[in-house]
Amino acid sequence: MEYLDIVDENGNPTGETVERSYAHKYGIRHRTAHVWIVRKTEAGVDILLQKRAMIKTFPGCYDISSAGHIQAGQDFKESAIRELNEELGITADESELILCGERHIVWDDVFFGEEFHDRQFTKVFILWKDIDEGDLTLQEEEVDSVRWMDLEDCIKGVSAHTFDNCIAPEELEMIRTTTSSLMERNI
């Protein structure tokens, strides 16, 4: 069983924990970390998209490079580094993660015949890493495949629904704003 910290509206643990499936069944607020892997190109910025495994929610849809729930007692960056390694085989240091912003996710649906009530406090990060898709070690139960896509093309595609995805447009805007700012400063 995976236990999560119950958090307040600012993402601060309350001192109580809850089992993950219980949190989703009853809409209990918990934390997640999202990491968008980005690389500079001559045209601008590419982002690495993860295609979700067919046994996951949103099967076969393109999504965040790496994301995961934060286990009880862990922090955002620690969890993000763990998920990068588990899902993609990427080793990184917490100091490489650049915070882009925070999100409050409230979402209700039905998956595999069960009600699903998601309440997340999420921190969104980028990681600059130019890596070949074939050099990644994908976690089969989580990730079907990955692909690089130009950030601006991704924003247009998500907006126009031209490819199957479960990407939040507001996260792409965070990525655009952060990468633009960093590139202007030559970081």
N, C-alpha and C positions, 0 to 999 in steps of 0.2 A: 504494500500500500504506500501511496505517496501522500505525505502530509504537507499542507501549506499553511503559512501564517495568515490568519485573518487580519486585515488591515483597515485603517480608517480611510477617509476620503483623500488624505494626503499620502497614502501608501505606507504609513507607519504601522508596524505590527502592534496589535492590541494585547499581545501576551497569550492569545488563544490560537489553537491550531485546528485544522479541519482536514478530513480526508478529501482528496481531489474530486472524486466522483460526487461526494456529498455537496461540495462547494458548487458544482455545476448543476446539481439537481435542485438546489434551493437558492441559487443566486447569491452566494456569499462572496464578498469582495476579497480578492487575493491579488498577488503580484505576478507579473510576467516581464521578461526582458526580450526585446526585439533587436536583432543585429542585421543591418544591411551592409553587405560587403560591396565596396565600390572600388573602381579603378579609374585612373585618368586615361583619356584617349585623345587623339588629335581633334576629334569632334566635340569633346566635352567629358562626360562621365558615363561609365557603364555601371549597372548594378547587377548583382548575381541573384537570379530568381531560383527558388526551390519549387519543384513540382511535387506536390504532396502525394504520398503513397495512397493507393486505392482503398486501404483499410482505415484511413483517417477521415475526420470531418473534412468536408470540401475535397473529396477524393479527385485526384488528377488536376487540381487547380494550381496555378502558379501563385506563389506566396513569398513572404519575407525570406531572406537568405537563411536565417536561423532564428528560431524563437523557442521560448520555453517557459514553463511555470517555474517559479522560484520556490524551491523546497524550504520547509520550515527551518529557520536558523541561518539561511544563506542570505547574501545580499545580491543586488542586481548584477553587478559586474562579475562576481564569482559564478553566478548562475549562467550568465551569457557566455563566459569562457568555457564552461562545462558543456553547454549545448553546442557550441561551435565544434568542439572536439567530437562529441557523440554523433551529431548529425552529419558533419562534413569532413571529419578527420583533420580539422584545422587547429593548430596549436598557436595560441596568441597570448599576449600578456594583457592584464587589465588596463595598463597604462596606454595601450593602443586604442582602446575604445573611446570614441568621442560622442558625448551626449548631444543628441539633437533636440530632445524634448520629452514631454510626458503626455500620456493619453489616458482618458477614462473610457473604458469600453463597457457598454451595456448592450447586451444582445441576447435575444430569446429565440429559440428554434426547436426543432425536433430532429434528432439524429438517431438512425437505426431504431426507430420506434420509441425512443425515450425523450422526454422533455429535457431541454438544455438551456440553462439560464446562466449566462456568463457575465460576471462583474469583475473587471480587471483594472488594476492600476498598473500602467505599463511605462517603462522607460525605454526610449528608442535611441539606439546607438548606430554609428557607422564604424566600419573597420576598413581602412585603406589596405587592399591586398590584391595584387595582380597575380592571379593563379589560374592555371589551365584547368578547365573542367575535368579533364581526365586524370588530374593529379589528386582529386578529392576522393575520399573514402566515404561513400554514402551509407547511411544507416537505413537498410532496406525497409524496415517497418515504419519509417518516418518519411523517407525521401525516395521518390521514383527517379528523378533526374534533376539536373540543374542546367541553367543557360544564362549567358551574359546578354544583357539588353541595354541599349542606349537609354539613359534616364528619361530624356524628353520623349522618346518613342513609347516608353513604358507608361508615362503619365498620359499620353494621348490614347494609348490602347486601353488603359483602365477606364478612362473617361468615356470612351466610345464603345466599350465592351467588345473589343475586337479579338480578345483571347480569354480563355477560361482562367479566372483568377479570383482570389479572395483578398485582394490588396486594398487597404484603406487609402483613398486618395490623400487624406491629410498627412499620412506618413510619408508619402512621396514628396509632398510639399516641404516637409521637414528636411528630407534628404536634399532636395534641391537648394533650399535656403542655406543649409549648413555647408554643403560642398561648394556652393558659389562663394560664400564668405571665405572659406578656407583657401580656395584657389586664388581669390583676389589678393590674399595675404601671402601667397606662395607656400602654403603649409601642405 
